[in-house]
Amino acid sequence: MPNPKRRHSQKRTSTRRAHDALKSHSLSECPNCHEKKMPHRACPKCGFYKGREVIDVKEAS
């Protein structure tokens, strides 16, 4: 296996790593209860997805 002949500079290394930062999740609004939820997933608050209930959610009292 070939090995590098010279060491990469700190600038070159950090320039390459500039796009490695974590990004926050995109959130969409549930059309049923208007809570924030992950897109293409059932709402954890009301259990609805695409206009129908797919998860039976217990109400917290």
URCORQUI-V255890 format. One record per residue. N is the residue number from 0. SS is DSSP state (h for helix, s for strand, l for the rest). BURIAL is + if it has 9 or more other C-alpha atoms within 8 Angstrom, else -. Layout:
# URCORQUI-V255890
N:SS:BURIAL  N:SS:BURIAL
This chain:
# URCORQUI-V255890
0:l:-  1:l:-  2:l:-  3:l:-  4:l:-  5:l:-  6:l:-  7:l:-  8:l:-  9:h:-  10:h:-  11:h:-  12:h:+  13:h:-  14:h:-  15:h:-  16:h:-  17:h:-  18:h:-  19:l:-  20:l:-  21:l:-  22:l:-  23:l:-  24:l:-  25:l:-  26:s:-  27:s:-  28:s:-  29:l:+  30:l:-  31:l:-  32:l:-  33:l:-  34:l:-  35:s:-  36:s:+  37:s:+  38:l:-  39:l:-  40:l:-  41:l:+  42:l:+  43:l:-  44:l:-  45:l:+  46:l:+  47:s:+  48:s:+  49:l:-  50:l:-  51:s:-  52:s:+  53:l:-  54:l:-  55:l:-  56:l:-  57:l:-  58:l:-  59:l:-  60:l:-
